[in-house]
Amino acid sequence: MRKAIALCAAAGFVSGAAYGQSSVRLYGILDEGFNYNSNAGGSHLYNLTSGVLNGSRWGLRGQEDLGGGFGAIFVLENGFDINTGKLGQGGLGFGRQAYVGVTSPYGTFTLGRQYDSVVDNLGILEVGDQWGGYMAAHPSDNDNFNNTNRTNNAIKYTSPTFHGVTASGVYSLGGVPGSVGRNQIWSVGANYSQGPLYAGVGYLNVRNPNTSFYGDGGTVAPTVGGVPGSNFGSSPVISGYASARTLQVIGAGAAYTFGAFTLGATYSNTQFRDLGDTSSGPVPAGGISGTAKFNNVEVNAKYQITPALLVGAAYVYTNNDGADGKGGAHYNQASVGVDYFLSKRTDLYFVGTYQHASGTDSTGRDAVASINQLTASTTNHQSAIRVAIRHKF
């Protein structure tokens, strides 16, 4: 009997070995700190906030060698708030990422909740994804460079890297019976990385963005009187555009490293098209139609003073053309940051952002400053400061 058990165990070992090696890794980030907002709805605000430079998270990443250059992969990534323990991304269990797929010599195919091609190819160039966090992102992250919104039901392909060039594409099925195009999302992009130069381009097209892309985890907005409610949040930079039938983003950028110094720049054009579609979202009082356009220009720099100490600065100019040929707003934003590494996994950081607004915002009112993901100011200027600790595992 003992010999039979031993033979069975050996057979199982050989069978497992024939299918190659597999591994699963637990990882995460804890980002917690003190924030100051100079004007949060008319008052100073001091509070503790989780996940500004990087969203606090834990995740599981796995892979299995299938042989012949093929492999199976998966990622399950949960976001959470350290201060309250609640789930992030609207309470989704794995709201940051959740996908499974296959790697091969011909590229990688993955299925699930994923990042779009603008994020994959341009996010690395925006200061919010480097040392600034979401407070330094473009106003209301209107171009999604800072990855405020994920893509559900997504099929993604990422090509092998050829002479420094990697291409990718994403298609998300809308899932609406009888209407293939409704709620669909698609994006394409590419990047070049060779030596000191990195450059990227990306395109994103989202149908019915209020119900397919925005809000907590991209959930469908509740219907009020037959019209979907707004998932666009309270930021006056974009909240008036929830009735857009289509969101389109075109972006490009590059960064060049000179020794310890890196200089980068990005440009994006964001369009909320065919406004006034009541099947997509609510229409502001007085109505709205046409297309609202944003142009975002960012210039950023960082200097690695020592292996443990990094400093950075960035300037962002955002122009909103308004809609119906009415109004339009301008946002000027400057950010500075310092990041000091106590070890390879733990660092202390400081970020300061100032924004000035002018013109008429998406709600048809005088534009007020509204730093990304913070309560908007009641005036045309706003500043925010954060001092925090980040630990990776």
Secondary structure, DSSP 4 states (H G I P E B T S, - for coil): -HHHHHHHHHHHHHHHHHT--EEEEEEEEEEEEEEEEEEETTEEEEEEEE-SSS--EEEEEEEEEEETTEEEEEEEEEEB-TTT--BSGGG-TT-SEEEEEEEETTEEEEEEEE--HHHHHHGGGSGGGTTT-GGGSSGGGTT-TT--S-EEEEEEEEPPPBTTEEEEEEEE----TT-SSTT-EEEEEEEEEETTEEEEEEEEEEESHHHHTSSGGGPPPPEETTEE---S-S-TTTGGGTT-SEEEEEEEEEEEEETTEEEEEEEEEEEEEEET-TTTSPPPTT---EEEEEEEEEEEEEEEEETTEEEEEEEEEEEE--BTTB-EEEEEEEEEEEEEESSSSEEEEEEEEEEEEEEE-TTSSB-----TTSPPPSSSEEEEEEEEEEEE-
